[in-house]
C-alpha cells in the first residue's frame, strides 16, 4: 500500500530555491538588506513599498499576519550573493478552498527587470499548484501599475475584472484594482513560458 502524499498547506513556512533566487521565510535578520533594497522606491506611488525606516515595522506586520494564518511571507534573496532584494507573499489565503493570492511583492531598483522576479514567480506558482494543490492563484495590482500588469499578463494569467474604488491609498486617493488569476490547467504552459524567459536571460 502506498502512503498518501504529504499535505502541504499554503500557510506552511518553507524555503524555496532555484539557480536564480532563494525565498526564505521572512525574518528580522533580513531587515538590514531590505532597508537598503527599499532605497529609491519612494516614487512607486501605485504600490505599497515600505520606506527604509519602515522595513522593520513591515516585517513585524507580515509576521503578525502569518501568525493569524492570513499570509505566508518570504524574503527574496539573490542566489549568487545571498543578499535580500525584496519581499513577496502568499496572501488572502483560503486554505479550505485551496485559493491564494501572490502579492505584497516589491523588489529593489537593481533587481527589477532582471531574472529575479521571473525566478521567484516560478517558485511560488510551482509551490502553490504542485505542492499545495491550489485550484486558483490570484494576482492583484493597481489599475495604473502598467509594469506590474504587463508582468502578470506575461505569466499567462487572465484578467478577471477591475474592482473600481476598491480601496483608499495612504494619501486618500481612490484605487481601482485589476484582478487576474491563473488556474491549474494553465500552469504547465505558464511554467514553460517562465522557464524559457529564464533561459533567454
N, C-alpha and C positions, 0 to 999 in steps of 0.2 A: 504494500500500500504506500502510495506517495503522499507526503505531507502537503498540506495546503501552503501556498506561498505566503510569506510573511506580509502582514498588512502594514503598509507604511502610511502614516497619517500626514495630511497636508501641514499639520502643526508640528511635526517632529523636527527637532533641530538636527540637521545633518550638514556635513561638509561635502560640497560638490566641486569637482575639478576636471579640467581638461588641459590641453597643451598651452592654452592662452590665459585662462583665469582660474582662480580658486575662490569659491564662495564659502566663507566661514560664517557660522552663527555670530551675529553682531554682538560685540562685547566692548567694554570700556577700553580695553587695550588697543582698540582700533582708532581711538579718538585723535591721537597726535597726527597720524597720517590723514585722517578725514578732515581735520581742521585745515590742513594745508590744501587738500583736494578741493575744499569749498571756496577757496580764494578765487576771485574773478568771476563768480557766478551770480553776482547781485543783479545783473541785467536781465536775468531769466524771470521776468515778471509773471509769465504764464505757467510756471511750475513752482513746486514747493521745495526749495533748497535751503538748508539752514545756513546762517552766516557762520564764519569760522568760530566766532564766540558762542554760537548756539549749538554747536555739534554735540557737546556733552549732554545737553538737555534733550536733544533729538534722540540720541542713543537711549537715554533713560526712558523716554516716552515710548519708543518702539519696543523696548524690553518689557514695559508695563503692559502694552497691548499683547505681547507674546504670552505673558502670564495669564491673560484673560482668554487666550485661545483665539484671538481676533487677527493675529498677524504672525508671520514667520519671517523675521528679518535677517538679512545677510550683509556682511561687508564684502565688497568686490575687490579682490587683490589681483594684481598683475602676476602671472605665473613666473615671469622672468626676473622680477625684482622682489616679489613678496610684499610690495607696498600697496596699501589700501587706497583705491582711487574713486570710491563711490559706495553707494548703498542700493539695495533692492529688496523687495519683499514679496511674499505671498500675503495678500490682504483680502479683506471681506471673505474670509474663509467660511464656507458652508460645508462642513465635513459630511453631514448626513446626506447631502445631495451631491457630494464629490465635485463641488464647483468652487473655483478660486479665481481671484484676480491677481495678475502680476502688476505691481505698481509701486508708488513711492520710490521711484528709481531716479538717481542722479549720478552723473559722472563728472570728474574734473575736466577742465577745458582740454588738458593734454590728452585725456583718454577718449574724448569724443572723436568720432569719425575714424576710429581705429577698430581692430578686431574685438576689442573688449566687450562692447555691447552685444554684438552678434554671438560671441562665445558664451556670454552669460545667459542670453535668451535660450541658446541651445541646451544648456544645462538645466535651466528652470523648466522649460517645456518638457524635456525628456523626463525629469523627475516627476512632474505633475501627471503626465499621461502614462508613463511606463512603470513608475514605482507606486504612485498614489492612485492610479486608475481614475483620474479625473474625467468627467463627462463634458466639461467645458472649461476653457481658460479665457478669462476676460481681460481686456486692456481698456483703460480709460485715460483720456487726456484732454487738456483744454482745446476747445474748438480751434483756437488761433495758434496752437503749437504745431505749425506745419512740419517742422523737423521730426517731432515725435510721431505725428500721424503718418508721415511717409515711411518711417521706420517700421511702424506697426503693420502697415499695408504690405511692405516688402516681406513680412513674415508669412503672408498668406491669410491673415485674419480678415474677417468680413465685418463691415460696418453694420452694427445692429440699429443704430439710430443716434440722434442728438438729444440729450437731456437739456432743455432750454431753461435758463435761470436756475441751474442745478445747485449752485452754492455761491456764497459770498467770499470774495477774496479778502486778504488781510486789510486792504485799503477800502473795502466796501464795494468794490466793483463786482458786477454780476458775471458769473462764469457759465458758459454753455459747455457741456461735456460731451465729447464724442466717445461712444461706446462701441468697442469691437470685441469679437470673440473668435476663438479657434476651437474646432471640435475634433474628437479622436480620429475620425476618418480623414481629416485634413492634415493631421500631424505628420504622416510619412512624407508627403510632398513638401511640407514646410521644413522638415528636418533635412531633406536633400538640398533644399534651397539654401539653408543656413550653412550646411557643410560645404557647398560649392562656393559660397561667398568667403568662407574662411580659407579655402584653398587658393582662391584668387588673391587673398591678402587684402 
